[in-house]
Amino acid sequence: MGLLRTLLTLPIKGPVDGTLWVARKIEEAADKELNDPAALRKSLAALETQLLAGAITEEEYDEAETHLLLRIKGQT
């Protein structure tokens, strides 16, 4: 009965399982990219450039810097 059920539900369950697998892989890649220390350091450098150019205020810089530093340390 298990084999018959598997064969009968394969046309529906197969694509769903495949879609879920792809979604998990995309999530893993996005999470890895989002928390990459090198990318976070680049964001921190860009933030400092914005501060020096006058595009953001000291308060905005401090808030964003704190957030980035916590993510670099892995606490977020």
PQR file of N, CA, C, O and H, with PARSE charges and radii, in Angstrom:
ATOM      1  N   MET A   1       0.820  -1.197   0.000 -0.4000 1.5000
ATOM      2  CA  MET A   1       0.000   0.000   0.000 -0.0000 2.0000
ATOM      3  C   MET A   1       0.859   1.253   0.000  0.5500 1.7000
ATOM      4  O   MET A   1       0.475   2.258  -0.598 -0.5500 1.4000
ATOM      5  N   GLY A   2       2.012   1.218   0.656 -0.4000 1.5000
ATOM      6  CA  GLY A   2       2.880   2.382   0.716 -0.0000 2.0000
ATOM      7  C   GLY A   2       3.449   2.750  -0.641  0.5500 1.7000
ATOM      8  O   GLY A   2       3.544   3.928  -0.983 -0.5500 1.4000
ATOM      9  H   GLY A   2       2.324   0.402   1.142  0.4000 1.0000
ATOM     10  N   LEU A   3       3.832   1.731  -1.421 -0.4000 1.5000
ATOM     11  CA  LEU A   3       4.375   1.981  -2.747 -0.0000 2.0000
ATOM     12  C   LEU A   3       3.306   2.547  -3.673  0.5500 1.7000
ATOM     13  O   LEU A   3       3.569   3.465  -4.451 -0.5500 1.4000
ATOM     14  H   LEU A   3       3.754   0.774  -1.143  0.4000 1.0000
ATOM     15  N   LEU A   4       2.096   1.995  -3.585 -0.4000 1.5000
ATOM     16  CA  LEU A   4       0.991   2.482  -4.413 -0.0000 2.0000
ATOM     17  C   LEU A   4       0.666   3.935  -4.076  0.5500 1.7000
ATOM     18  O   LEU A   4       0.470   4.756  -4.972 -0.5500 1.4000
ATOM     19  H   LEU A   4       1.882   1.250  -2.954  0.4000 1.0000
ATOM     20  N   ARG A   5       0.610   4.248  -2.796 -0.4000 1.5000
ATOM     21  CA  ARG A   5       0.330   5.620  -2.361 -0.0000 2.0000
ATOM     22  C   ARG A   5       1.425   6.563  -2.859  0.5500 1.7000
ATOM     23  O   ARG A   5       1.137   7.667  -3.319 -0.5500 1.4000
ATOM     24  H   ARG A   5       0.769   3.581  -2.068  0.4000 1.0000
ATOM     25  N   THR A   6       2.676   6.124  -2.767 -0.4000 1.5000
ATOM     26  CA  THR A   6       3.789   6.947  -3.233 -0.0000 2.0000
ATOM     27  C   THR A   6       3.667   7.213  -4.731  0.5500 1.7000
ATOM     28  O   THR A   6       3.855   8.345  -5.177 -0.5500 1.4000
ATOM     29  H   THR A   6       2.910   5.227  -2.393  0.4000 1.0000
ATOM     30  N   LEU A   7       3.360   6.195  -5.497 -0.4000 1.5000
ATOM     31  CA  LEU A   7       3.225   6.359  -6.940 -0.0000 2.0000
ATOM     32  C   LEU A   7       2.044   7.248  -7.314  0.5500 1.7000
ATOM     33  O   LEU A   7       2.127   8.035  -8.257 -0.5500 1.4000
ATOM     34  H   LEU A   7       3.207   5.276  -5.135  0.4000 1.0000
ATOM     35  N   LEU A   8       0.953   7.121  -6.576 -0.4000 1.5000
ATOM     36  CA  LEU A   8      -0.225   7.919  -6.893 -0.0000 2.0000
ATOM     37  C   LEU A   8      -0.063   9.395  -6.501  0.5500 1.7000
ATOM     38  O   LEU A   8      -0.614  10.275  -7.163 -0.5500 1.4000
ATOM     39  H   LEU A   8       0.886   6.482  -5.810  0.4000 1.0000
ATOM     40  N   THR A   9       0.672   9.660  -5.454 -0.4000 1.5000
ATOM     41  CA  THR A   9       0.843  11.048  -5.003 -0.0000 2.0000
ATOM     42  C   THR A   9       2.080  11.716  -5.599  0.5500 1.7000
ATOM     43  O   THR A   9       2.295  12.910  -5.393 -0.5500 1.4000
ATOM     44  H   THR A   9       1.119   8.945  -4.916  0.4000 1.0000
ATOM     45  N   LEU A  10       2.888  10.966  -6.328 -0.4000 1.5000
ATOM     46  CA  LEU A  10       4.118  11.516  -6.898 -0.0000 2.0000
ATOM     47  C   LEU A  10       3.878  12.723  -7.807  0.5500 1.7000
ATOM     48  O   LEU A  10       4.637  13.688  -7.721 -0.5500 1.4000
ATOM     49  H   LEU A  10       2.713   9.996  -6.496  0.4000 1.0000
ATOM     50  N   PRO A  11       2.866  12.716  -8.667 -0.5600 1.5000
ATOM     51  CA  PRO A  11       2.674  13.896  -9.528  0.2800 2.0000
ATOM     52  C   PRO A  11       2.393  15.186  -8.753  0.5500 1.7000
ATOM     53  O   PRO A  11       2.654  16.279  -9.255 -0.5500 1.4000
ATOM     54  N   ILE A  12       1.873  15.067  -7.559 -0.4000 1.5000
ATOM     55  CA  ILE A  12       1.586  16.256  -6.743 -0.0000 2.0000
ATOM     56  C   ILE A  12       2.722  16.512  -5.754  0.5500 1.7000
ATOM     57  O   ILE A  12       3.208  17.635  -5.626 -0.5500 1.4000
ATOM     58  H   ILE A  12       1.661  14.179  -7.151  0.4000 1.0000
ATOM     59  N   LYS A  13       3.134  15.462  -5.064 -0.4000 1.5000
ATOM     60  CA  LYS A  13       4.134  15.601  -4.013 -0.0000 2.0000
ATOM     61  C   LYS A  13       5.524  15.883  -4.572  0.5500 1.7000
ATOM     62  O   LYS A  13       6.297  16.600  -3.935 -0.5500 1.4000
ATOM     63  H   LYS A  13       2.740  14.549  -5.168  0.4000 1.0000
ATOM     64  N   GLY A  14       5.863  15.353  -5.722 -0.4000 1.5000
ATOM     65  CA  GLY A  14       7.193  15.541  -6.308 -0.0000 2.0000
ATOM     66  C   GLY A  14       7.533  17.004  -6.551  0.5500 1.7000
ATOM     67  O   GLY A  14       8.559  17.484  -6.068 -0.5500 1.4000
ATOM     68  H   GLY A  14       5.235  14.771  -6.239  0.4000 1.0000
ATOM     69  N   PRO A  15       6.690  17.726  -7.293 -0.5600 1.5000
ATOM     70  CA  PRO A  15       6.991  19.146  -7.528  0.2800 2.0000
ATOM     71  C   PRO A  15       6.999  19.980  -6.246  0.5500 1.7000
ATOM     72  O   PRO A  15       7.779  20.924  -6.121 -0.5500 1.4000
ATOM     73  N   VAL A  16       6.140  19.633  -5.308 -0.4000 1.5000
ATOM     74  CA  VAL A  16       6.103  20.373  -4.037 -0.0000 2.0000
ATOM     75  C   VAL A  16       7.403  20.158  -3.279  0.5500 1.7000
ATOM     76  O   VAL A  16       7.997  21.114  -2.781 -0.5500 1.4000
ATOM     77  H   VAL A  16       5.507  18.866  -5.409  0.4000 1.0000
ATOM     78  N   ASP A  17       7.850  18.911  -3.188 -0.4000 1.5000
ATOM     79  CA  ASP A  17       9.114  18.622  -2.502 -0.0000 2.0000
ATOM     80  C   ASP A  17      10.288  19.305  -3.200  0.5500 1.7000
ATOM     81  O   ASP A  17      11.189  19.828  -2.545 -0.5500 1.4000
ATOM     82  H   ASP A  17       7.367  18.134  -3.593  0.4000 1.0000
ATOM     83  N   GLY A  18      10.272  19.296  -4.527 -0.4000 1.5000
ATOM     84  CA  GLY A  18      11.331  19.953  -5.278 -0.0000 2.0000
ATOM     85  C   GLY A  18      11.349  21.457  -5.047  0.5500 1.7000
ATOM     86  O   GLY A  18      12.414  22.057  -4.901 -0.5500 1.4000
ATOM     87  H   GLY A  18       9.540  18.871  -5.059  0.4000 1.0000
ATOM     88  N   THR A  19      10.181  22.057  -5.015 -0.4000 1.5000
ATOM     89  CA  THR A  19      10.075  23.499  -4.765 -0.0000 2.0000
ATOM     90  C   THR A  19      10.568  23.839  -3.366  0.5500 1.7000
ATOM     91  O   THR A  19      11.262  24.838  -3.178 -0.5500 1.4000
ATOM     92  H   THR A  19       9.316  21.570  -5.133  0.4000 1.0000
ATOM     93  N   LEU A  20      10.216  23.018  -2.387 -0.4000 1.5000
ATOM     94  CA  LEU A  20      10.675  23.257  -1.010 -0.0000 2.0000
ATOM     95  C   LEU A  20      12.192  23.125  -0.906  0.5500 1.7000
ATOM     96  O   LEU A  20      12.834  23.888  -0.184 -0.5500 1.4000
ATOM     97  H   LEU A  20       9.653  22.206  -2.540  0.4000 1.0000
ATOM     98  N   TRP A  21      12.763  22.164  -1.620 -0.4000 1.5000
ATOM     99  CA  TRP A  21      14.215  21.980  -1.601 -0.0000 2.0000
ATOM    100  C   TRP A  21      14.909  23.210  -2.183  0.5500 1.7000
ATOM    101  O   TRP A  21      15.883  23.707  -1.617 -0.5500 1.4000
ATOM    102  H   TRP A  21      12.241  21.544  -2.206  0.4000 1.0000
ATOM    103  N   VAL A  22      14.401  23.698  -3.319 -0.4000 1.5000
ATOM    104  CA  VAL A  22      14.978  24.883  -3.950 -0.0000 2.0000
ATOM    105  C   VAL A  22      14.850  26.092  -3.021  0.5500 1.7000
ATOM    106  O   VAL A  22      15.789  26.878  -2.895 -0.5500 1.4000
ATOM    107  H   VAL A  22      13.610  23.294  -3.779  0.4000 1.0000
ATOM    108  N   ALA A  23      13.704  26.241  -2.377 -0.4000 1.5000
ATOM    109  CA  ALA A  23      13.497  27.362  -1.458 -0.0000 2.0000
ATOM    110  C   ALA A  23      14.475  27.307  -0.294  0.5500 1.7000
ATOM    111  O   ALA A  23      14.993  28.341   0.126 -0.5500 1.4000
ATOM    112  H   ALA A  23      12.942  25.602  -2.479  0.4000 1.0000
ATOM    113  N   ARG A  24      14.738  26.105   0.235 -0.4000 1.5000
ATOM    114  CA  ARG A  24      15.712  25.965   1.336 -0.0000 2.0000
ATOM    115  C   ARG A  24      17.117  26.337   0.870  0.5500 1.7000
ATOM    116  O   ARG A  24      17.861  26.987   1.605 -0.5500 1.4000
ATOM    117  H   ARG A  24      14.317  25.264  -0.107  0.4000 1.0000
ATOM    118  N   LYS A  25      17.482  25.933  -0.339 -0.4000 1.5000
ATOM    119  CA  LYS A  25      18.806  26.261  -0.861 -0.0000 2.0000
ATOM    120  C   LYS A  25      18.956  27.768  -1.075  0.5500 1.7000
ATOM    121  O   LYS A  25      20.013  28.334  -0.794 -0.5500 1.4000
ATOM    122  H   LYS A  25      16.877  25.405  -0.936  0.4000 1.0000
ATOM    123  N   ILE A  26      17.914  28.409  -1.564 -0.4000 1.5000
ATOM    124  CA  ILE A  26      17.941  29.864  -1.750 -0.0000 2.0000
ATOM    125  C   ILE A  26      18.068  30.561  -0.404  0.5500 1.7000
ATOM    126  O   ILE A  26      18.824  31.523  -0.270 -0.5500 1.4000
ATOM    127  H   ILE A  26      17.055  27.949  -1.792  0.4000 1.0000
ATOM    128  N   GLU A  27      17.335  30.085   0.587 -0.4000 1.5000
ATOM    129  CA  GLU A  27      17.411  30.669   1.924 -0.0000 2.0000
ATOM    130  C   GLU A  27      18.813  30.533   2.504  0.5500 1.7000
ATOM    131  O   GLU A  27      19.340  31.482   3.085 -0.5500 1.4000
ATOM    132  H   GLU A  27      16.720  29.304   0.478  0.4000 1.0000
ATOM    133  N   GLU A  28      19.417  29.361   2.351 -0.4000 1.5000
ATOM    134  CA  GLU A  28      20.770  29.141   2.854 -0.0000 2.0000
ATOM    135  C   GLU A  28      21.770  30.079   2.184  0.5500 1.7000
ATOM    136  O   GLU A  28      22.627  30.656   2.854 -0.5500 1.4000
ATOM    137  H   GLU A  28      18.989  28.590   1.879  0.4000 1.0000
ATOM    138  N   ALA A  29      21.665  30.234   0.869 -0.4000 1.5000
ATOM    139  CA  ALA A  29      22.584  31.109   0.135 -0.0000 2.0000
ATOM    140  C   ALA A  29      22.399  32.570   0.543  0.5500 1.7000
ATOM    141  O   ALA A  29      23.375  33.300   0.718 -0.5500 1.4000
ATOM    142  H   ALA A  29      20.969  29.766   0.324  0.4000 1.0000
ATOM    143  N   ALA A  30      21.148  32.988   0.693 -0.4000 1.5000
ATOM    144  CA  ALA A  30      20.875  34.369   1.092 -0.0000 2.0000
ATOM    145  C   ALA A  30      21.387  34.637   2.498  0.5500 1.7000
ATOM    146  O   ALA A  30      21.952  35.698   2.763 -0.5500 1.4000
ATOM    147  H   ALA A  30      20.356  32.395   0.551  0.4000 1.0000
ATOM    148  N   ASP A  31      21.194  33.687   3.397 -0.4000 1.5000
ATOM    149  CA  ASP A  31      21.657  33.849   4.771 -0.0000 2.0000
ATOM    150  C   ASP A  31      23.180  33.924   4.818  0.5500 1.7000
ATOM    151  O   ASP A  31      23.750  34.725   5.559 -0.5500 1.4000
ATOM    152  H   ASP A  31      20.735  32.825   3.182  0.4000 1.0000
ATOM    153  N   LYS A  32      23.828  33.083   4.023 -0.4000 1.5000
ATOM    154  CA  LYS A  32      25.291  33.098   3.986 -0.0000 2.0000
ATOM    155  C   LYS A  32      25.805  34.434   3.452  0.5500 1.7000
ATOM    156  O   LYS A  32      26.754  35.001   3.993 -0.5500 1.4000
ATOM    157  H   LYS A  32      23.365  32.432   3.422  0.4000 1.0000
ATOM    158  N   GLU A  33      25.176  34.932   2.393 -0.4000 1.5000
ATOM    159  CA  GLU A  33      25.592  36.205   1.810 -0.0000 2.0000
ATOM    160  C   GLU A  33      25.295  37.375   2.743  0.5500 1.7000
ATOM    161  O   GLU A  33      26.096  38.303   2.850 -0.5500 1.4000
ATOM    162  H   GLU A  33      24.404  34.471   1.953  0.4000 1.0000
ATOM    163  N   LEU A  34      24.167  37.336   3.405 -0.4000 1.5000
ATOM    164  CA  LEU A  34      23.766  38.419   4.291 -0.0000 2.0000
ATOM    165  C   LEU A  34      24.686  38.536   5.497  0.5500 1.7000
ATOM    166  O   LEU A  34      24.939  39.638   5.982 -0.5500 1.4000
ATOM    167  H   LEU A  34      23.516  36.582   3.318  0.4000 1.0000
ATOM    168  N   ASN A  35      25.184  37.412   5.981 -0.4000 1.5000
ATOM    169  CA  ASN A  35      26.011  37.418   7.179 -0.0000 2.0000
ATOM    170  C   ASN A  35      27.500  37.234   6.883  0.5500 1.7000
ATOM    171  O   ASN A  35      28.275  36.915   7.785 -0.5500 1.4000
ATOM    172  H   ASN A  35      24.978  36.516   5.587  0.4000 1.0000
ATOM    173  N   ASP A  36      27.900  37.431   5.640 -0.4000 1.5000
ATOM    174  CA  ASP A  36      29.300  37.315   5.266 -0.0000 2.0000
ATOM    175  C   ASP A  36      30.083  38.470   5.894  0.5500 1.7000
ATOM    176  O   ASP A  36      29.767  39.633   5.642 -0.5500 1.4000
ATOM    177  H   ASP A  36      27.270  37.691   4.908  0.4000 1.0000
ATOM    178  N   PRO A  37      31.101  38.167   6.709 -0.5600 1.5000
ATOM    179  CA  PRO A  37      31.862  39.237   7.372  0.2800 2.0000
ATOM    180  C   PRO A  37      32.497  40.228   6.394  0.5500 1.7000
ATOM    181  O   PRO A  37      32.570  41.421   6.688 -0.5500 1.4000
ATOM    182  N   ALA A  38      32.953  39.754   5.249 -0.4000 1.5000
ATOM    183  CA  ALA A  38      33.578  40.665   4.280 -0.0000 2.0000
ATOM    184  C   ALA A  38      32.549  41.656   3.742  0.5500 1.7000
ATOM    185  O   ALA A  38      32.848  42.841   3.597 -0.5500 1.4000
ATOM    186  H   ALA A  38      32.895  38.785   5.010  0.4000 1.0000
ATOM    187  N   ALA A  39      31.350  41.183   3.448 -0.4000 1.5000
ATOM    188  CA  ALA A  39      30.291  42.068   2.956 -0.0000 2.0000
ATOM    189  C   ALA A  39      29.873  43.061   4.032  0.5500 1.7000
ATOM    190  O   ALA A  39      29.581  44.220   3.739 -0.5500 1.4000
ATOM    191  H   ALA A  39      31.107  40.220   3.566  0.4000 1.0000
ATOM    192  N   LEU A  40      29.847  42.599   5.282 -0.4000 1.5000
ATOM    193  CA  LEU A  40      29.485  43.495   6.383 -0.0000 2.0000
ATOM    194  C   LEU A  40      30.549  44.586   6.571  0.5500 1.7000
ATOM    195  O   LEU A  40      30.217  45.736   6.857 -0.5500 1.4000
ATOM    196  H   LEU A  40      30.085  41.657   5.520  0.4000 1.0000
ATOM    197  N   ARG A  41      31.815  44.225   6.410 -0.4000 1.5000
ATOM    198  CA  ARG A  41      32.885  45.230   6.523 -0.0000 2.0000
ATOM    199  C   ARG A  41      32.800  46.240   5.384  0.5500 1.7000
ATOM    200  O   ARG A  41      33.050  47.428   5.588 -0.5500 1.4000
ATOM    201  H   ARG A  41      32.085  43.291   6.178  0.4000 1.0000
ATOM    202  N   LYS A  42      32.448  45.777   4.185 -0.4000 1.5000
ATOM    203  CA  LYS A  42      32.270  46.696   3.059 -0.0000 2.0000
ATOM    204  C   LYS A  42      31.118  47.660   3.347  0.5500 1.7000
ATOM    205  O   LYS A  42      31.198  48.845   3.024 -0.5500 1.4000
ATOM    206  H   LYS A  42      32.245  44.812   4.019  0.4000 1.0000
ATOM    207  N   SER A  43      30.056  47.150   3.949 -0.4000 1.5000
ATOM    208  CA  SER A  43      28.925  48.010   4.298 -0.0000 2.0000
ATOM    209  C   SER A  43      29.345  49.048   5.331  0.5500 1.7000
ATOM    210  O   SER A  43      28.911  50.199   5.285 -0.5500 1.4000
ATOM    211  H   SER A  43      29.991  46.187   4.211  0.4000 1.0000
ATOM    212  N   LEU A  44      30.185  48.630   6.251 -0.4000 1.5000
ATOM    213  CA  LEU A  44      30.680  49.550   7.273 -0.0000 2.0000
ATOM    214  C   LEU A  44      31.546  50.642   6.637  0.5500 1.7000
ATOM    215  O   LEU A  44      31.449  51.808   7.019 -0.5500 1.4000
ATOM    216  H   LEU A  44      30.538  47.695   6.289  0.4000 1.0000
ATOM    217  N   ALA A  45      32.375  50.279   5.686 -0.4000 1.5000
ATOM    218  CA  ALA A  45      33.208  51.265   4.990 -0.0000 2.0000
ATOM    219  C   ALA A  45      32.338  52.228   4.178  0.5500 1.7000
ATOM    220  O   ALA A  45      32.602  53.430   4.149 -0.5500 1.4000
ATOM    221  H   ALA A  45      32.454  49.332   5.376  0.4000 1.0000
ATOM    222  N   ALA A  46      31.308  51.705   3.523 -0.4000 1.5000
ATOM    223  CA  ALA A  46      30.406  52.556   2.745 -0.0000 2.0000
ATOM    224  C   ALA A  46      29.649  53.510   3.668  0.5500 1.7000
ATOM    225  O   ALA A  46      29.395  54.661   3.314 -0.5500 1.4000
ATOM    226  H   ALA A  46      31.093  50.729   3.546  0.4000 1.0000
ATOM    227  N   LEU A  47      29.301  53.026   4.834 -0.4000 1.5000
ATOM    228  CA  LEU A  47      28.602  53.859   5.816 -0.0000 2.0000
ATOM    229  C   LEU A  47      29.489  55.020   6.253  0.5500 1.7000
ATOM    230  O   LEU A  47      29.029  56.155   6.378 -0.5500 1.4000
ATOM    231  H   LEU A  47      29.507  52.091   5.122  0.4000 1.0000
ATOM    232  N   GLU A  48      30.764  54.723   6.482 -0.4000 1.5000
ATOM    233  CA  GLU A  48      31.701  55.782   6.882 -0.0000 2.0000
ATOM    234  C   GLU A  48      31.873  56.805   5.760  0.5500 1.7000
ATOM    235  O   GLU A  48      31.979  58.005   6.016 -0.5500 1.4000
ATOM    236  H   GLU A  48      31.139  53.802   6.381  0.4000 1.0000
ATOM    237  N   THR A  49      31.899  56.325   4.518 -0.4000 1.5000
ATOM    238  CA  THR A  49      32.000  57.220   3.371 -0.0000 2.0000
ATOM    239  C   THR A  49      30.797  58.156   3.305  0.5500 1.7000
ATOM    240  O   THR A  49      30.940  59.343   3.011 -0.5500 1.4000
ATOM    241  H   THR A  49      31.813  55.350   4.310  0.4000 1.0000
ATOM    242  N   GLN A  50      29.608  57.613   3.581 -0.4000 1.5000
ATOM    243  CA  GLN A  50      28.393  58.433   3.586 -0.0000 2.0000
ATOM    244  C   GLN A  50      28.459  59.488   4.680  0.5500 1.7000
ATOM    245  O   GLN A  50      28.038  60.627   4.478 -0.5500 1.4000
ATOM    246  H   GLN A  50      29.492  56.649   3.820  0.4000 1.0000
ATOM    247  N   LEU A  51      28.985  59.111   5.829 -0.4000 1.5000
ATOM    248  CA  LEU A  51      29.113  60.075   6.927 -0.0000 2.0000
ATOM    249  C   LEU A  51      30.061  61.199   6.537  0.5500 1.7000
ATOM    250  O   LEU A  51      29.754  62.374   6.740 -0.5500 1.4000
ATOM    251  H   LEU A  51      29.327  58.186   5.993  0.4000 1.0000
ATOM    252  N   LEU A  52      31.207  60.843   5.981 -0.4000 1.5000
ATOM    253  CA  LEU A  52      32.195  61.850   5.598 -0.0000 2.0000
ATOM    254  C   LEU A  52      31.689  62.749   4.474  0.5500 1.7000
ATOM    255  O   LEU A  52      32.080  63.913   4.382 -0.5500 1.4000
ATOM    256  H   LEU A  52      31.457  59.888   5.816  0.4000 1.0000
ATOM    257  N   ALA A  53      30.824  62.212   3.622 -0.4000 1.5000
ATOM    258  CA  ALA A  53      30.266  63.001   2.524 -0.0000 2.0000
ATOM    259  C   ALA A  53      29.095  63.861   2.981  0.5500 1.7000
ATOM    260  O   ALA A  53      28.606  64.698   2.222 -0.5500 1.4000
ATOM    261  H   ALA A  53      30.507  61.266   3.697  0.4000 1.0000
ATOM    262  N   GLY A  54      28.643  63.663   4.212 -0.4000 1.5000
ATOM    263  CA  GLY A  54      27.528  64.439   4.740 -0.0000 2.0000
ATOM    264  C   GLY A  54      26.163  63.912   4.338  0.5500 1.7000
ATOM    265  O   GLY A  54      25.154  64.595   4.511 -0.5500 1.4000
ATOM    266  H   GLY A  54      29.039  62.984   4.829  0.4000 1.0000
ATOM    267  N   ALA A  55      26.128  62.695   3.799 -0.4000 1.5000
ATOM    268  CA  ALA A  55      24.855  62.105   3.363 -0.0000 2.0000
ATOM    269  C   ALA A  55      24.011  61.616   4.535  0.5500 1.7000
ATOM    270  O   ALA A  55      22.788  61.523   4.431 -0.5500 1.4000
ATOM    271  H   ALA A  55      26.949  62.141   3.658  0.4000 1.0000
ATOM    272  N   ILE A  56      24.673  61.303   5.656 -0.4000 1.5000
ATOM    273  CA  ILE A  56      23.942  60.852   6.847 -0.0000 2.0000
ATOM    274  C   ILE A  56      24.469  61.616   8.058  0.5500 1.7000
ATOM    275  O   ILE A  56      25.565  62.176   8.028 -0.5500 1.4000
ATOM    276  H   ILE A  56      25.666  61.378   5.740  0.4000 1.0000
ATOM    277  N   THR A  57      23.678  61.628   9.115 -0.4000 1.5000
ATOM    278  CA  THR A  57      24.064  62.325  10.341 -0.0000 2.0000
ATOM    279  C   THR A  57      24.886  61.402  11.235  0.5500 1.7000
ATOM    280  O   THR A  57      24.970  60.195  11.002 -0.5500 1.4000
ATOM    281  H   THR A  57      22.788  61.173   9.140  0.4000 1.0000
ATOM    282  N   GLU A  58      25.484  61.991  12.251 -0.4000 1.5000
ATOM    283  CA  GLU A  58      26.253  61.205  13.235 -0.0000 2.0000
ATOM    284  C   GLU A  58      25.375  60.164  13.912  0.5500 1.7000
ATOM    285  O   GLU A  58      25.796  59.027  14.128 -0.5500 1.4000
ATOM    286  H   GLU A  58      25.416  62.971  12.440  0.4000 1.0000
ATOM    287  N   GLU A  59      24.136  60.567  14.248 -0.4000 1.5000
ATOM    288  CA  GLU A  59      23.227  59.648  14.931 -0.0000 2.0000
ATOM    289  C   GLU A  59      22.883  58.457  14.047  0.5500 1.7000
ATOM    290  O   GLU A  59      22.864  57.314  14.505 -0.5500 1.4000
ATOM    291  H   GLU A  59      23.795  61.490  14.073  0.4000 1.0000
ATOM    292  N   GLU A  60      22.610  58.735  12.771 -0.4000 1.5000
ATOM    293  CA  GLU A  60      22.305  57.652  11.831 -0.0000 2.0000
ATOM    294  C   GLU A  60      23.512  56.730  11.673  0.5500 1.7000
ATOM    295  O   GLU A  60      23.376  55.508  11.611 -0.5500 1.4000
ATOM    296  H   GLU A  60      22.625  59.663  12.398  0.4000 1.0000
ATOM    297  N   TYR A  61      24.685  57.336  11.610 -0.4000 1.5000
ATOM    298  CA  TYR A  61      25.913  56.554  11.485 -0.0000 2.0000
ATOM    299  C   TYR A  61      26.106  55.663  12.704  0.5500 1.7000
ATOM    300  O   TYR A  61      26.372  54.469  12.569 -0.5500 1.4000
ATOM    301  H   TYR A  61      24.796  58.329  11.661  0.4000 1.0000
ATOM    302  N   ASP A  62      25.971  56.245  13.898 -0.4000 1.5000
ATOM    303  CA  ASP A  62      26.174  55.476  15.126 -0.0000 2.0000
ATOM    304  C   ASP A  62      25.215  54.289  15.207  0.5500 1.7000
ATOM    305  O   ASP A  62      25.610  53.182  15.572 -0.5500 1.4000
ATOM    306  H   ASP A  62      25.754  57.215  14.007  0.4000 1.0000
ATOM    307  N   GLU A  63      23.957  54.534  14.863 -0.4000 1.5000
ATOM    308  CA  GLU A  63      22.958  53.460  14.927 -0.0000 2.0000
ATOM    309  C   GLU A  63      23.288  52.340  13.932  0.5500 1.7000
ATOM    310  O   GLU A  63      23.262  51.161  14.284 -0.5500 1.4000
ATOM    311  H   GLU A  63      23.636  55.434  14.566  0.4000 1.0000
ATOM    312  N   ALA A  64      23.594  52.718  12.702 -0.4000 1.5000
ATOM    313  CA  ALA A  64      23.901  51.725  11.671 -0.0000 2.0000
ATOM    314  C   ALA A  64      25.220  51.007  11.970  0.5500 1.7000
ATOM    315  O   ALA A  64      25.349  49.806  11.734 -0.5500 1.4000
ATOM    316  H   ALA A  64      23.615  53.677  12.417  0.4000 1.0000
ATOM    317  N   GLU A  65      26.187  51.750  12.487 -0.4000 1.5000
ATOM    318  CA  GLU A  65      27.475  51.148  12.822 -0.0000 2.0000
ATOM    319  C   GLU A  65      27.312  50.099  13.921  0.5500 1.7000
ATOM    320  O   GLU A  65      27.878  49.010  13.833 -0.5500 1.4000
ATOM    321  H   GLU A  65      26.082  52.725  12.679  0.4000 1.0000
ATOM    322  N   THR A  66      26.551  50.426  14.939 -0.4000 1.5000
ATOM    323  CA  THR A  66      26.312  49.484  16.026 -0.0000 2.0000
ATOM    324  C   THR A  66      25.661  48.205  15.491  0.5500 1.7000
ATOM    325  O   THR A  66      26.061  47.095  15.841 -0.5500 1.4000
ATOM    326  H   THR A  66      26.092  51.312  15.010  0.4000 1.0000
ATOM    327  N   HIS A  67      24.657  48.383  14.642 -0.4000 1.5000
ATOM    328  CA  HIS A  67      23.964  47.228  14.065 -0.0000 2.0000
ATOM    329  C   HIS A  67      24.933  46.358  13.255  0.5500 1.7000
ATOM    330  O   HIS A  67      24.920  45.134  13.381 -0.5500 1.4000
ATOM    331  H   HIS A  67      24.331  49.284  14.357  0.4000 1.0000
ATOM    332  N   LEU A  68      25.763  46.983  12.432 -0.4000 1.5000
ATOM    333  CA  LEU A  68      26.708  46.230  11.617 -0.0000 2.0000
ATOM    334  C   LEU A  68      27.766  45.536  12.459  0.5500 1.7000
ATOM    335  O   LEU A  68      28.124  44.389  12.191 -0.5500 1.4000
ATOM    336  H   LEU A  68      25.773  47.977  12.330  0.4000 1.0000
ATOM    337  N   LEU A  69      28.264  46.220  13.467 -0.4000 1.5000
ATOM    338  CA  LEU A  69      29.284  45.614  14.320 -0.0000 2.0000
ATOM    339  C   LEU A  69      28.731  44.406  15.087  0.5500 1.7000
ATOM    340  O   LEU A  69      29.430  43.410  15.277 -0.5500 1.4000
ATOM    341  H   LEU A  69      27.974  47.152  13.685  0.4000 1.0000
ATOM    342  N   LEU A  70      27.476  44.505  15.523 -0.4000 1.5000
ATOM    343  CA  LEU A  70      26.867  43.358  16.196 -0.0000 2.0000
ATOM    344  C   LEU A  70      26.700  42.182  15.236  0.5500 1.7000
ATOM    345  O   LEU A  70      26.888  41.028  15.623 -0.5500 1.4000
ATOM    346  H   LEU A  70      26.908  45.313  15.370  0.4000 1.0000
ATOM    347  N   ARG A  71      26.353  42.472  14.000 -0.4000 1.5000
ATOM    348  CA  ARG A  71      26.226  41.394  13.011 -0.0000 2.0000
ATOM    349  C   ARG A  71      27.578  40.789  12.693  0.5500 1.7000
ATOM    350  O   ARG A  71      27.678  39.582  12.476 -0.5500 1.4000
ATOM    351  H   ARG A  71      26.201  43.408  13.685  0.4000 1.0000
ATOM    352  N   ILE A  72      28.626  41.609  12.660 -0.4000 1.5000
ATOM    353  CA  ILE A  72      29.970  41.086  12.416 -0.0000 2.0000
ATOM    354  C   ILE A  72      30.379  40.156  13.549  0.5500 1.7000
ATOM    355  O   ILE A  72      30.988  39.112  13.315 -0.5500 1.4000
ATOM    356  H   ILE A  72      28.545  42.590  12.836  0.4000 1.0000
ATOM    357  N   LYS A  73      30.047  40.534  14.762 -0.4000 1.5000
ATOM    358  CA  LYS A  73      30.389  39.702  15.920 -0.0000 2.0000
ATOM    359  C   LYS A  73      29.495  38.461  16.009  0.5500 1.7000
ATOM    360  O   LYS A  73      29.785  37.540  16.773 -0.5500 1.4000
ATOM    361  H   LYS A  73      29.552  41.383  14.952  0.4000 1.0000
ATOM    362  N   GLY A  74      28.420  38.434  15.237 -0.4000 1.5000
ATOM    363  CA  GLY A  74      27.530  37.284  15.241 -0.0000 2.0000
ATOM    364  C   GLY A  74      26.482  37.288  16.323  0.5500 1.7000
ATOM    365  O   GLY A  74      25.943  36.239  16.674 -0.5500 1.4000
ATOM    366  H   GLY A  74      28.183  39.182  14.616  0.4000 1.0000
ATOM    367  N   GLN A  75      26.186  38.456  16.855 -0.4000 1.5000
ATOM    368  CA  GLN A  75      25.216  38.538  17.942 -0.0000 2.0000
ATOM    369  C   GLN A  75      23.824  38.877  17.454  0.5500 1.7000
ATOM    370  O   GLN A  75      22.906  38.973  18.268 -0.5500 1.4000
ATOM    371  H   GLN A  75      26.624  39.308  16.570  0.4000 1.0000
ATOM    372  N   THR A  76      23.629  39.064  16.146 -0.4000 1.5000
ATOM    373  CA  THR A  76      22.304  39.410  15.639 -0.0000 2.0000
ATOM    374  C   THR A  76      21.759  38.269  14.825  0.5500 1.7000
ATOM    375  O   THR A  76      20.647  38.358  14.304 -0.5500 1.4000
ATOM    376  H   THR A  76      24.375  38.986  15.484  0.4000 1.0000
TER
END
